[in-house]
Amino acid sequence: MLNEDLAREYQAIIAYTVYSQTMKGAPYTDIARELETHAAEELAHALKIARQIDYFGGMPGCPPKK
C-alpha cells in the first residue's frame, strides 16, 4: 500500500512540474511559482514514504500512478 501512495506522489510531482512550466503569461507567474512549491512538497512526501518502505524491508516502486 505504501508503494501505491508513493506512485501517487510521483504522479503529483509530474503534474505540478508540467503545469508550472507550461503556464504562460504574467497573470500566471504567481500560480506557476506556487505549483513549483507544491512539486517540491510532494517530493518531500515521496522521500518519506520511500524511507518507510525501505525501513519495512520493501523496495520503493518506480512507476507513477496513472
mmCIF file of the N, C-alpha and C atoms, coordinates in Angstrom:
data_MODEL
# 
_entry.id   MODEL 
# 
loop_
_atom_site.group_PDB 
_atom_site.id 
_atom_site.type_symbol 
_atom_site.label_atom_id 
_atom_site.label_alt_id 
_atom_site.label_comp_id 
_atom_site.label_asym_id 
_atom_site.label_entity_id 
_atom_site.label_seq_id 
_atom_site.pdbx_PDB_ins_code 
_atom_site.Cartn_x 
_atom_site.Cartn_y 
_atom_site.Cartn_z 
_atom_site.occupancy 
_atom_site.B_iso_or_equiv 
_atom_site.pdbx_formal_charge 
_atom_site.auth_seq_id 
_atom_site.auth_comp_id 
_atom_site.auth_asym_id 
_atom_site.auth_atom_id 
_atom_site.pdbx_PDB_model_num 
ATOM 1   N N  . MET A 1 1  ? 0.822  -1.197 0.000   1.00 0.00 ? 1  MET A N  1 
ATOM 2   C CA . MET A 1 1  ? 0.000  0.000  0.000   1.00 0.00 ? 1  MET A CA 1 
ATOM 3   C C  . MET A 1 1  ? 0.870  1.267  0.000   1.00 0.00 ? 1  MET A C  1 
ATOM 4   N N  . LEU A 1 2  ? 2.019  1.189  0.655   1.00 0.00 ? 2  LEU A N  1 
ATOM 5   C CA . LEU A 1 2  ? 2.903  2.353  0.649   1.00 0.00 ? 2  LEU A CA 1 
ATOM 6   C C  . LEU A 1 2  ? 3.422  2.642  -0.759  1.00 0.00 ? 2  LEU A C  1 
ATOM 7   N N  . ASN A 1 3  ? 3.670  1.599  -1.544  1.00 0.00 ? 3  ASN A N  1 
ATOM 8   C CA . ASN A 1 3  ? 4.108  1.831  -2.921  1.00 0.00 ? 3  ASN A CA 1 
ATOM 9   C C  . ASN A 1 3  ? 3.012  2.492  -3.753  1.00 0.00 ? 3  ASN A C  1 
ATOM 10  N N  . GLU A 1 4  ? 1.742  2.203  -3.444  1.00 0.00 ? 4  GLU A N  1 
ATOM 11  C CA . GLU A 1 4  ? 0.653  2.900  -4.126  1.00 0.00 ? 4  GLU A CA 1 
ATOM 12  C C  . GLU A 1 4  ? 0.662  4.380  -3.760  1.00 0.00 ? 4  GLU A C  1 
ATOM 13  N N  . ASP A 1 5  ? 0.884  4.674  -2.485  1.00 0.00 ? 5  ASP A N  1 
ATOM 14  C CA . ASP A 1 5  ? 0.995  6.074  -2.055  1.00 0.00 ? 5  ASP A CA 1 
ATOM 15  C C  . ASP A 1 5  ? 2.176  6.750  -2.736  1.00 0.00 ? 5  ASP A C  1 
ATOM 16  N N  . LEU A 1 6  ? 3.283  6.036  -2.826  1.00 0.00 ? 6  LEU A N  1 
ATOM 17  C CA . LEU A 1 6  ? 4.472  6.583  -3.474  1.00 0.00 ? 6  LEU A CA 1 
ATOM 18  C C  . LEU A 1 6  ? 4.182  6.887  -4.943  1.00 0.00 ? 6  LEU A C  1 
ATOM 19  N N  . ALA A 1 7  ? 3.478  5.994  -5.618  1.00 0.00 ? 7  ALA A N  1 
ATOM 20  C CA . ALA A 1 7  ? 3.128  6.220  -7.021  1.00 0.00 ? 7  ALA A CA 1 
ATOM 21  C C  . ALA A 1 7  ? 2.250  7.462  -7.182  1.00 0.00 ? 7  ALA A C  1 
ATOM 22  N N  . ARG A 1 8  ? 1.341  7.685  -6.235  1.00 0.00 ? 8  ARG A N  1 
ATOM 23  C CA . ARG A 1 8  ? 0.501  8.888  -6.287  1.00 0.00 ? 8  ARG A CA 1 
ATOM 24  C C  . ARG A 1 8  ? 1.341  10.152 -6.102  1.00 0.00 ? 8  ARG A C  1 
ATOM 25  N N  . GLU A 1 9  ? 2.318  10.079 -5.213  1.00 0.00 ? 9  GLU A N  1 
ATOM 26  C CA . GLU A 1 9  ? 3.210  11.226 -5.014  1.00 0.00 ? 9  GLU A CA 1 
ATOM 27  C C  . GLU A 1 9  ? 3.989  11.515 -6.288  1.00 0.00 ? 9  GLU A C  1 
ATOM 28  N N  . TYR A 1 10 ? 4.486  10.455 -6.940  1.00 0.00 ? 10 TYR A N  1 
ATOM 29  C CA . TYR A 1 10 ? 5.204  10.641 -8.212  1.00 0.00 ? 10 TYR A CA 1 
ATOM 30  C C  . TYR A 1 10 ? 4.311  11.337 -9.229  1.00 0.00 ? 10 TYR A C  1 
ATOM 31  N N  . GLN A 1 11 ? 3.057  10.897 -9.329  1.00 0.00 ? 11 GLN A N  1 
ATOM 32  C CA . GLN A 1 11 ? 2.147  11.497 -10.295 1.00 0.00 ? 11 GLN A CA 1 
ATOM 33  C C  . GLN A 1 11 ? 1.904  12.968 -9.975  1.00 0.00 ? 11 GLN A C  1 
ATOM 34  N N  . ALA A 1 12 ? 1.776  13.289 -8.707  1.00 0.00 ? 12 ALA A N  1 
ATOM 35  C CA . ALA A 1 12 ? 1.574  14.690 -8.316  1.00 0.00 ? 12 ALA A CA 1 
ATOM 36  C C  . ALA A 1 12 ? 2.802  15.528 -8.659  1.00 0.00 ? 12 ALA A C  1 
ATOM 37  N N  . ILE A 1 13 ? 4.000  14.983 -8.424  1.00 0.00 ? 13 ILE A N  1 
ATOM 38  C CA . ILE A 1 13 ? 5.232  15.702 -8.771  1.00 0.00 ? 13 ILE A CA 1 
ATOM 39  C C  . ILE A 1 13 ? 5.251  15.994 -10.262 1.00 0.00 ? 13 ILE A C  1 
ATOM 40  N N  . ILE A 1 14 ? 4.937  14.984 -11.060 1.00 0.00 ? 14 ILE A N  1 
ATOM 41  C CA . ILE A 1 14 ? 4.936  15.157 -12.514 1.00 0.00 ? 14 ILE A CA 1 
ATOM 42  C C  . ILE A 1 14 ? 3.918  16.216 -12.925 1.00 0.00 ? 14 ILE A C  1 
ATOM 43  N N  . ALA A 1 15 ? 2.706  16.109 -12.407 1.00 0.00 ? 15 ALA A N  1 
ATOM 44  C CA . ALA A 1 15 ? 1.656  17.056 -12.791 1.00 0.00 ? 15 ALA A CA 1 
ATOM 45  C C  . ALA A 1 15 ? 2.012  18.485 -12.406 1.00 0.00 ? 15 ALA A C  1 
ATOM 46  N N  . TYR A 1 16 ? 2.420  18.697 -11.157 1.00 0.00 ? 16 TYR A N  1 
ATOM 47  C CA . TYR A 1 16 ? 2.780  20.054 -10.730 1.00 0.00 ? 16 TYR A CA 1 
ATOM 48  C C  . TYR A 1 16 ? 3.946  20.602 -11.536 1.00 0.00 ? 16 TYR A C  1 
ATOM 49  N N  . THR A 1 17 ? 4.911  19.770 -11.860 1.00 0.00 ? 17 THR A N  1 
ATOM 50  C CA . THR A 1 17 ? 6.056  20.218 -12.647 1.00 0.00 ? 17 THR A CA 1 
ATOM 51  C C  . THR A 1 17 ? 5.622  20.626 -14.050 1.00 0.00 ? 17 THR A C  1 
ATOM 52  N N  . VAL A 1 18 ? 4.853  19.781 -14.695 1.00 0.00 ? 18 VAL A N  1 
ATOM 53  C CA . VAL A 1 18 ? 4.395  20.082 -16.054 1.00 0.00 ? 18 VAL A CA 1 
ATOM 54  C C  . VAL A 1 18 ? 3.545  21.353 -16.065 1.00 0.00 ? 18 VAL A C  1 
ATOM 55  N N  . TYR A 1 19 ? 2.571  21.424 -15.177 1.00 0.00 ? 19 TYR A N  1 
ATOM 56  C CA . TYR A 1 19 ? 1.688  22.591 -15.165 1.00 0.00 ? 19 TYR A CA 1 
ATOM 57  C C  . TYR A 1 19 ? 2.456  23.870 -14.855 1.00 0.00 ? 19 TYR A C  1 
ATOM 58  N N  . SER A 1 20 ? 3.389  23.801 -13.925 1.00 0.00 ? 20 SER A N  1 
ATOM 59  C CA . SER A 1 20 ? 4.128  25.019 -13.561 1.00 0.00 ? 20 SER A CA 1 
ATOM 60  C C  . SER A 1 20 ? 4.995  25.526 -14.699 1.00 0.00 ? 20 SER A C  1 
ATOM 61  N N  . GLN A 1 21 ? 5.432  24.640 -15.563 1.00 0.00 ? 21 GLN A N  1 
ATOM 62  C CA . GLN A 1 21 ? 6.321  25.049 -16.640 1.00 0.00 ? 21 GLN A CA 1 
ATOM 63  C C  . GLN A 1 21 ? 5.601  25.351 -17.946 1.00 0.00 ? 21 GLN A C  1 
ATOM 64  N N  . THR A 1 22 ? 4.330  25.028 -18.027 1.00 0.00 ? 22 THR A N  1 
ATOM 65  C CA . THR A 1 22 ? 3.601  25.281 -19.270 1.00 0.00 ? 22 THR A CA 1 
ATOM 66  C C  . THR A 1 22 ? 2.639  26.458 -19.177 1.00 0.00 ? 22 THR A C  1 
ATOM 67  N N  . MET A 1 23 ? 2.462  27.010 -17.987 1.00 0.00 ? 23 MET A N  1 
ATOM 68  C CA . MET A 1 23 ? 1.610  28.196 -17.853 1.00 0.00 ? 23 MET A CA 1 
ATOM 69  C C  . MET A 1 23 ? 2.343  29.389 -18.452 1.00 0.00 ? 23 MET A C  1 
ATOM 70  N N  . LYS A 1 24 ? 1.636  30.163 -19.229 1.00 0.00 ? 24 LYS A N  1 
ATOM 71  C CA . LYS A 1 24 ? 2.240  31.312 -19.907 1.00 0.00 ? 24 LYS A CA 1 
ATOM 72  C C  . LYS A 1 24 ? 1.530  32.598 -19.516 1.00 0.00 ? 24 LYS A C  1 
ATOM 73  N N  . GLY A 1 25 ? 2.290  33.664 -19.488 1.00 0.00 ? 25 GLY A N  1 
ATOM 74  C CA . GLY A 1 25 ? 1.712  34.974 -19.250 1.00 0.00 ? 25 GLY A CA 1 
ATOM 75  C C  . GLY A 1 25 ? 1.898  35.460 -17.830 1.00 0.00 ? 25 GLY A C  1 
ATOM 76  N N  . ALA A 1 26 ? 2.011  36.776 -17.718 1.00 0.00 ? 26 ALA A N  1 
ATOM 77  C CA . ALA A 1 26 ? 2.223  37.422 -16.425 1.00 0.00 ? 26 ALA A CA 1 
ATOM 78  C C  . ALA A 1 26 ? 1.170  37.066 -15.374 1.00 0.00 ? 26 ALA A C  1 
ATOM 79  N N  . PRO A 1 27 ? -0.120 36.948 -15.745 1.00 0.00 ? 27 PRO A N  1 
ATOM 80  C CA . PRO A 1 27 ? -1.121 36.639 -14.720 1.00 0.00 ? 27 PRO A CA 1 
ATOM 81  C C  . PRO A 1 27 ? -0.893 35.288 -14.030 1.00 0.00 ? 27 PRO A C  1 
ATOM 82  N N  . TYR A 1 28 ? -0.138 34.405 -14.676 1.00 0.00 ? 28 TYR A N  1 
ATOM 83  C CA . TYR A 1 28 ? 0.050  33.060 -14.144 1.00 0.00 ? 28 TYR A CA 1 
ATOM 84  C C  . TYR A 1 28 ? 1.374  32.867 -13.409 1.00 0.00 ? 28 TYR A C  1 
ATOM 85  N N  . THR A 1 29 ? 2.190  33.904 -13.334 1.00 0.00 ? 29 THR A N  1 
ATOM 86  C CA . THR A 1 29 ? 3.505  33.777 -12.707 1.00 0.00 ? 29 THR A CA 1 
ATOM 87  C C  . THR A 1 29 ? 3.398  33.296 -11.259 1.00 0.00 ? 29 THR A C  1 
ATOM 88  N N  . ASP A 1 30 ? 2.521  33.908 -10.492 1.00 0.00 ? 30 ASP A N  1 
ATOM 89  C CA . ASP A 1 30 ? 2.370  33.514 -9.089  1.00 0.00 ? 30 ASP A CA 1 
ATOM 90  C C  . ASP A 1 30 ? 1.825  32.093 -8.965  1.00 0.00 ? 30 ASP A C  1 
ATOM 91  N N  . ILE A 1 31 ? 0.914  31.734 -9.838  1.00 0.00 ? 31 ILE A N  1 
ATOM 92  C CA . ILE A 1 31 ? 0.350  30.382 -9.805  1.00 0.00 ? 31 ILE A CA 1 
ATOM 93  C C  . ILE A 1 31 ? 1.432  29.364 -10.146 1.00 0.00 ? 31 ILE A C  1 
ATOM 94  N N  . ALA A 1 32 ? 2.218  29.644 -11.177 1.00 0.00 ? 32 ALA A N  1 
ATOM 95  C CA . ALA A 1 32 ? 3.297  28.730 -11.576 1.00 0.00 ? 32 ALA A CA 1 
ATOM 96  C C  . ALA A 1 32 ? 4.294  28.555 -10.443 1.00 0.00 ? 32 ALA A C  1 
ATOM 97  N N  . ARG A 1 33 ? 4.636  29.623 -9.777  1.00 0.00 ? 33 ARG A N  1 
ATOM 98  C CA . ARG A 1 33 ? 5.570  29.551 -8.647  1.00 0.00 ? 33 ARG A CA 1 
ATOM 99  C C  . ARG A 1 33 ? 4.993  28.695 -7.516  1.00 0.00 ? 33 ARG A C  1 
ATOM 100 N N  . GLU A 1 34 ? 3.696  28.839 -7.270  1.00 0.00 ? 34 GLU A N  1 
ATOM 101 C CA . GLU A 1 34 ? 3.030  28.041 -6.237  1.00 0.00 ? 34 GLU A CA 1 
ATOM 102 C C  . GLU A 1 34 ? 3.030  26.562 -6.621  1.00 0.00 ? 34 GLU A C  1 
ATOM 103 N N  . LEU A 1 35 ? 2.815  26.264 -7.885  1.00 0.00 ? 35 LEU A N  1 
ATOM 104 C CA . LEU A 1 35 ? 2.841  24.875 -8.341  1.00 0.00 ? 35 LEU A CA 1 
ATOM 105 C C  . LEU A 1 35 ? 4.241  24.266 -8.175  1.00 0.00 ? 35 LEU A C  1 
ATOM 106 N N  . GLU A 1 36 ? 5.275  25.059 -8.413  1.00 0.00 ? 36 GLU A N  1 
ATOM 107 C CA . GLU A 1 36 ? 6.639  24.582 -8.192  1.00 0.00 ? 36 GLU A CA 1 
ATOM 108 C C  . GLU A 1 36 ? 6.853  24.244 -6.713  1.00 0.00 ? 36 GLU A C  1 
ATOM 109 N N  . THR A 1 37 ? 6.314  25.069 -5.844  1.00 0.00 ? 37 THR A N  1 
ATOM 110 C CA . THR A 1 37 ? 6.406  24.809 -4.405  1.00 0.00 ? 37 THR A CA 1 
ATOM 111 C C  . THR A 1 37 ? 5.712  23.499 -4.052  1.00 0.00 ? 37 THR A C  1 
ATOM 112 N N  . HIS A 1 38 ? 4.533  23.284 -4.633  1.00 0.00 ? 38 HIS A N  1 
ATOM 113 C CA . HIS A 1 38 ? 3.803  22.044 -4.370  1.00 0.00 ? 38 HIS A CA 1 
ATOM 114 C C  . HIS A 1 38 ? 4.573  20.833 -4.886  1.00 0.00 ? 38 HIS A C  1 
ATOM 115 N N  . ALA A 1 39 ? 5.232  20.966 -6.027  1.00 0.00 ? 39 ALA A N  1 
ATOM 116 C CA . ALA A 1 39 ? 6.035  19.861 -6.558  1.00 0.00 ? 39 ALA A CA 1 
ATOM 117 C C  . ALA A 1 39 ? 7.140  19.488 -5.571  1.00 0.00 ? 39 ALA A C  1 
ATOM 118 N N  . ALA A 1 40 ? 7.779  20.489 -5.000  1.00 0.00 ? 40 ALA A N  1 
ATOM 119 C CA . ALA A 1 40 ? 8.835  20.234 -4.015  1.00 0.00 ? 40 ALA A CA 1 
ATOM 120 C C  . ALA A 1 40 ? 8.265  19.567 -2.756  1.00 0.00 ? 40 ALA A C  1 
ATOM 121 N N  . GLU A 1 41 ? 7.087  19.997 -2.330  1.00 0.00 ? 41 GLU A N  1 
ATOM 122 C CA . GLU A 1 41 ? 6.450  19.378 -1.165  1.00 0.00 ? 41 GLU A CA 1 
ATOM 123 C C  . GLU A 1 41 ? 6.105  17.918 -1.436  1.00 0.00 ? 41 GLU A C  1 
ATOM 124 N N  . GLU A 1 42 ? 5.615  17.633 -2.627  1.00 0.00 ? 42 GLU A N  1 
ATOM 125 C CA . GLU A 1 42 ? 5.280  16.257 -2.985  1.00 0.00 ? 42 GLU A CA 1 
ATOM 126 C C  . GLU A 1 42 ? 6.538  15.393 -3.027  1.00 0.00 ? 42 GLU A C  1 
ATOM 127 N N  . LEU A 1 43 ? 7.653  15.963 -3.482  1.00 0.00 ? 43 LEU A N  1 
ATOM 128 C CA . LEU A 1 43 ? 8.916  15.224 -3.483  1.00 0.00 ? 43 LEU A CA 1 
ATOM 129 C C  . LEU A 1 43 ? 9.326  14.883 -2.057  1.00 0.00 ? 43 LEU A C  1 
ATOM 130 N N  . ALA A 1 44 ? 9.152  15.818 -1.137  1.00 0.00 ? 44 ALA A N  1 
ATOM 131 C CA . ALA A 1 44 ? 9.475  15.550 0.269   1.00 0.00 ? 44 ALA A CA 1 
ATOM 132 C C  . ALA A 1 44 ? 8.595  14.414 0.801   1.00 0.00 ? 44 ALA A C  1 
ATOM 133 N N  . HIS A 1 45 ? 7.319  14.413 0.413   1.00 0.00 ? 45 HIS A N  1 
ATOM 134 C CA . HIS A 1 45 ? 6.423  13.328 0.829   1.00 0.00 ? 45 HIS A CA 1 
ATOM 135 C C  . HIS A 1 45 ? 6.902  11.993 0.257   1.00 0.00 ? 45 HIS A C  1 
ATOM 136 N N  . ALA A 1 46 ? 7.290  12.003 -1.023  1.00 0.00 ? 46 ALA A N  1 
ATOM 137 C CA . ALA A 1 46 ? 7.751  10.771 -1.677  1.00 0.00 ? 46 ALA A CA 1 
ATOM 138 C C  . ALA A 1 46 ? 8.992  10.223 -0.982  1.00 0.00 ? 46 ALA A C  1 
ATOM 139 N N  . LEU A 1 47 ? 9.889  11.089 -0.595  1.00 0.00 ? 47 LEU A N  1 
ATOM 140 C CA . LEU A 1 47 ? 11.102 10.643 0.097   1.00 0.00 ? 47 LEU A CA 1 
ATOM 141 C C  . LEU A 1 47 ? 10.765 10.005 1.443   1.00 0.00 ? 47 LEU A C  1 
ATOM 142 N N  . LYS A 1 48 ? 9.827  10.583 2.168   1.00 0.00 ? 48 LYS A N  1 
ATOM 143 C CA . LYS A 1 48 ? 9.420  10.000 3.452   1.00 0.00 ? 48 LYS A CA 1 
ATOM 144 C C  . LYS A 1 48 ? 8.806  8.622  3.263   1.00 0.00 ? 48 LYS A C  1 
ATOM 145 N N  . ILE A 1 49 ? 7.948  8.504  2.269   1.00 0.00 ? 49 ILE A N  1 
ATOM 146 C CA . ILE A 1 49 ? 7.307  7.216  2.008   1.00 0.00 ? 49 ILE A CA 1 
ATOM 147 C C  . ILE A 1 49 ? 8.345  6.188  1.586   1.00 0.00 ? 49 ILE A C  1 
ATOM 148 N N  . ALA A 1 50 ? 9.274  6.583  0.722   1.00 0.00 ? 50 ALA A N  1 
ATOM 149 C CA . ALA A 1 50 ? 10.322 5.657  0.272   1.00 0.00 ? 50 ALA A CA 1 
ATOM 150 C C  . ALA A 1 50 ? 11.166 5.184  1.456   1.00 0.00 ? 50 ALA A C  1 
ATOM 151 N N  . ARG A 1 51 ? 11.464 6.085  2.386   1.00 0.00 ? 51 ARG A N  1 
ATOM 152 C CA . ARG A 1 51 ? 12.217 5.691  3.584   1.00 0.00 ? 51 ARG A CA 1 
ATOM 153 C C  . ARG A 1 51 ? 11.440 4.672  4.411   1.00 0.00 ? 51 ARG A C  1 
ATOM 154 N N  . GLN A 1 52 ? 10.137 4.882  4.543   1.00 0.00 ? 52 GLN A N  1 
ATOM 155 C CA . GLN A 1 52 ? 9.296  3.950  5.294   1.00 0.00 ? 52 GLN A CA 1 
ATOM 156 C C  . GLN A 1 52 ? 9.273  2.577  4.635   1.00 0.00 ? 52 GLN A C  1 
ATOM 157 N N  . ILE A 1 53 ? 9.140  2.561  3.323   1.00 0.00 ? 53 ILE A N  1 
ATOM 158 C CA . ILE A 1 53 ? 9.135  1.295  2.593   1.00 0.00 ? 53 ILE A CA 1 
ATOM 159 C C  . ILE A 1 53 ? 10.445 0.559  2.834   1.00 0.00 ? 53 ILE A C  1 
ATOM 160 N N  . ASP A 1 54 ? 11.556 1.271  2.729   1.00 0.00 ? 54 ASP A N  1 
ATOM 161 C CA . ASP A 1 54 ? 12.867 0.665  2.967   1.00 0.00 ? 54 ASP A CA 1 
ATOM 162 C C  . ASP A 1 54 ? 12.984 0.178  4.412   1.00 0.00 ? 54 ASP A C  1 
ATOM 163 N N  . TYR A 1 55 ? 12.510 0.954  5.338   1.00 0.00 ? 55 TYR A N  1 
ATOM 164 C CA . TYR A 1 55 ? 12.557 0.588  6.755   1.00 0.00 ? 55 TYR A CA 1 
ATOM 165 C C  . TYR A 1 55 ? 11.846 -0.744 7.007   1.00 0.00 ? 55 TYR A C  1 
ATOM 166 N N  . PHE A 1 56 ? 10.716 -0.923 6.316   1.00 0.00 ? 56 PHE A N  1 
ATOM 167 C CA . PHE A 1 56 ? 9.951  -2.160 6.489   1.00 0.00 ? 56 PHE A CA 1 
ATOM 168 C C  . PHE A 1 56 ? 10.487 -3.314 5.642   1.00 0.00 ? 56 PHE A C  1 
ATOM 169 N N  . GLY A 1 57 ? 11.623 -3.092 4.972   1.00 0.00 ? 57 GLY A N  1 
ATOM 170 C CA . GLY A 1 57 ? 12.257 -4.155 4.199   1.00 0.00 ? 57 GLY A CA 1 
ATOM 171 C C  . GLY A 1 57 ? 11.772 -4.288 2.767   1.00 0.00 ? 57 GLY A C  1 
ATOM 172 N N  . GLY A 1 58 ? 10.996 -3.332 2.327   1.00 0.00 ? 58 GLY A N  1 
ATOM 173 C CA . GLY A 1 58 ? 10.487 -3.367 0.950   1.00 0.00 ? 58 GLY A CA 1 
ATOM 174 C C  . GLY A 1 58 ? 11.376 -2.595 0.003   1.00 0.00 ? 58 GLY A C  1 
ATOM 175 N N  . MET A 1 59 ? 10.987 -2.599 -1.256  1.00 0.00 ? 59 MET A N  1 
ATOM 176 C CA . MET A 1 59 ? 11.695 -1.853 -2.291  1.00 0.00 ? 59 MET A CA 1 
ATOM 177 C C  . MET A 1 59 ? 10.747 -0.783 -2.831  1.00 0.00 ? 59 MET A C  1 
ATOM 178 N N  . PRO A 1 60 ? 11.137 0.499  -2.709  1.00 0.00 ? 60 PRO A N  1 
ATOM 179 C CA . PRO A 1 60 ? 10.266 1.546  -3.244  1.00 0.00 ? 60 PRO A CA 1 
ATOM 180 C C  . PRO A 1 60 ? 10.061 1.346  -4.741  1.00 0.00 ? 60 PRO A C  1 
ATOM 181 N N  . GLY A 1 61 ? 8.808  1.474  -5.167  1.00 0.00 ? 61 GLY A N  1 
ATOM 182 C CA . GLY A 1 61 ? 8.476  1.323  -6.577  1.00 0.00 ? 61 GLY A CA 1 
ATOM 183 C C  . GLY A 1 61 ? 8.865  2.551  -7.369  1.00 0.00 ? 61 GLY A C  1 
ATOM 184 N N  . CYS A 1 62 ? 8.929  2.386  -8.677  1.00 0.00 ? 62 CYS A N  1 
ATOM 185 C CA . CYS A 1 62 ? 9.345  3.485  -9.551  1.00 0.00 ? 62 CYS A CA 1 
ATOM 186 C C  . CYS A 1 62 ? 8.240  4.079  -10.413 1.00 0.00 ? 62 CYS A C  1 
ATOM 187 N N  . PRO A 1 63 ? 7.245  3.298  -10.842 1.00 0.00 ? 63 PRO A N  1 
ATOM 188 C CA . PRO A 1 63 ? 6.280  3.876  -11.782 1.00 0.00 ? 63 PRO A CA 1 
ATOM 189 C C  . PRO A 1 63 ? 5.311  4.843  -11.108 1.00 0.00 ? 63 PRO A C  1 
ATOM 190 N N  . PRO A 1 64 ? 5.007  5.970  -11.788 1.00 0.00 ? 64 PRO A N  1 
ATOM 191 C CA . PRO A 1 64 ? 3.992  6.874  -11.248 1.00 0.00 ? 64 PRO A CA 1 
ATOM 192 C C  . PRO A 1 64 ? 2.606  6.272  -11.396 1.00 0.00 ? 64 PRO A C  1 
ATOM 193 N N  . LYS A 1 65 ? 1.689  6.698  -10.573 1.00 0.00 ? 65 LYS A N  1 
ATOM 194 C CA . LYS A 1 65 ? 0.292  6.265  -10.643 1.00 0.00 ? 65 LYS A CA 1 
ATOM 195 C C  . LYS A 1 65 ? -0.319 6.848  -11.913 1.00 0.00 ? 65 LYS A C  1 
ATOM 196 N N  . LYS A 1 66 ? -1.040 6.028  -12.657 1.00 0.00 ? 66 LYS A N  1 
ATOM 197 C CA . LYS A 1 66 ? -1.668 6.522  -13.901 1.00 0.00 ? 66 LYS A CA 1 
ATOM 198 C C  . LYS A 1 66 ? -3.077 6.965  -13.653 1.00 0.00 ? 66 LYS A C  1 
# 
